[in-house]
Amino acid sequence: KEALAKGDVTAQVSLQPALKFNGGGHINHTIFWTNLSPNGGGEPKGELMEAIKRDFGSFANFKEKLTAVSVGVQGSGWGWLGYNKEQGRLQIAACANQDPLQGTTGLIPLLGIDVWEHAYYLQYKNVRPDYLKAIWNV
């Protein structure tokens, strides 16, 4: 805040990594926890399902693609379903670490899958594919 008030661009730039990591972590986890449910699983309905069918052919194709992108994240990060406003369609993306989807890709986040080991290590050890198979049930 002080750097902004003083117009200190160097100080502002030096704060960006911490803002991206901590702010992105807050944004990403807020979306993640909101999307989970003990009674979850199954396929969406309504407009979201129609958009998935239009952009991926079927829910099964969408699920397979998002899972593959999420498994492929190197180290820590996220697999995402986002909305591309410019193209008017859904899009799958991955982000490293805590990078927020909209801030790094311009996509509006709809569903995020946390693929940091802290999300699954106690239950799934280091077997990310097993965690990703199970995440579709919550």
ZIZI-V965770 format. One record per residue. N is the residue number from 1. RES is the residue in three letters. BURIAL is # if it has 16 or more other ideal C-beta (glycine too) atoms within 10 Angstrom, else .. D_LAST is the distance of its C-alpha to the last C-alpha in whole Angstrom. Layout:
N/RES/BURIAL/D_LAST
N/RES/BURIAL/D_LAST
This chain:
1/LYS/./39
2/GLU/./43
3/ALA/./43
4/LEU/./42
5/ALA/./45
6/LYS/./47
7/GLY/./46
8/ASP/./45
9/VAL/./44
10/THR/./44
11/ALA/./42
12/GLN/./39
13/VAL/./39
14/SER/./38
15/LEU/./36
16/GLN/./33
17/PRO/./32
18/ALA/./31
19/LEU/./30
20/LYS/#/27
21/PHE/./26
22/ASN/./25
23/GLY/./25
24/GLY/#/22
25/GLY/#/20
26/HIS/./20
27/ILE/#/19
28/ASN/#/17
29/HIS/./15
30/THR/./15
31/ILE/#/14
32/PHE/#/11
33/TRP/./10
34/THR/./11
35/ASN/#/8
36/LEU/./5
37/SER/./5
38/PRO/./6
39/ASN/./7
40/GLY/./4
41/GLY/./5
42/GLY/./9
43/GLU/./11
44/PRO/./12
45/LYS/./16
46/GLY/./19
47/GLU/./20
48/LEU/#/17
49/MET/./17
50/GLU/./21
51/ALA/#/21
52/ILE/#/19
53/LYS/./21
54/ARG/./24
55/ASP/#/23
56/PHE/#/21
57/GLY/./23
58/SER/./20
59/PHE/./16
60/ALA/./16
61/ASN/./19
62/PHE/#/16
63/LYS/#/14
64/GLU/./16
65/LYS/./18
66/LEU/#/15
67/THR/#/14
68/ALA/./18
69/VAL/#/19
70/SER/#/16
71/VAL/#/18
72/GLY/./21
73/VAL/#/21
74/GLN/./24
75/GLY/./23
76/SER/./21
77/GLY/#/19
78/TRP/#/16
79/GLY/#/16
80/TRP/#/16
81/LEU/#/16
82/GLY/#/19
83/TYR/#/21
84/ASN/./25
85/LYS/./27
86/GLU/./30
87/GLN/./29
88/GLY/./27
89/ARG/./25
90/LEU/#/21
91/GLN/#/21
92/ILE/#/19
93/ALA/#/20
94/ALA/#/20
95/CYS/#/21
96/ALA/./23
97/ASN/#/22
98/GLN/#/21
99/ASP/#/23
100/PRO/#/22
101/LEU/#/21
102/GLN/./24
103/GLY/./26
104/THR/./27
105/THR/#/26
106/GLY/./27
107/LEU/#/23
108/ILE/./21
109/PRO/#/18
110/LEU/#/15
111/LEU/#/12
112/GLY/#/12
113/ILE/#/11
114/ASP/#/13
115/VAL/#/15
116/TRP/#/17
117/GLU/./18
118/HIS/./17
119/ALA/#/13
120/TYR/#/13
121/TYR/./17
122/LEU/./17
123/GLN/./14
124/TYR/#/15
125/LYS/./18
126/ASN/./19
127/VAL/./18
128/ARG/#/16
129/PRO/./15
130/ASP/./14
131/TYR/#/11
132/LEU/#/11
133/LYS/./10
134/ALA/./8
135/ILE/#/6
136/TRP/./6
137/ASN/./4
138/VAL/./0
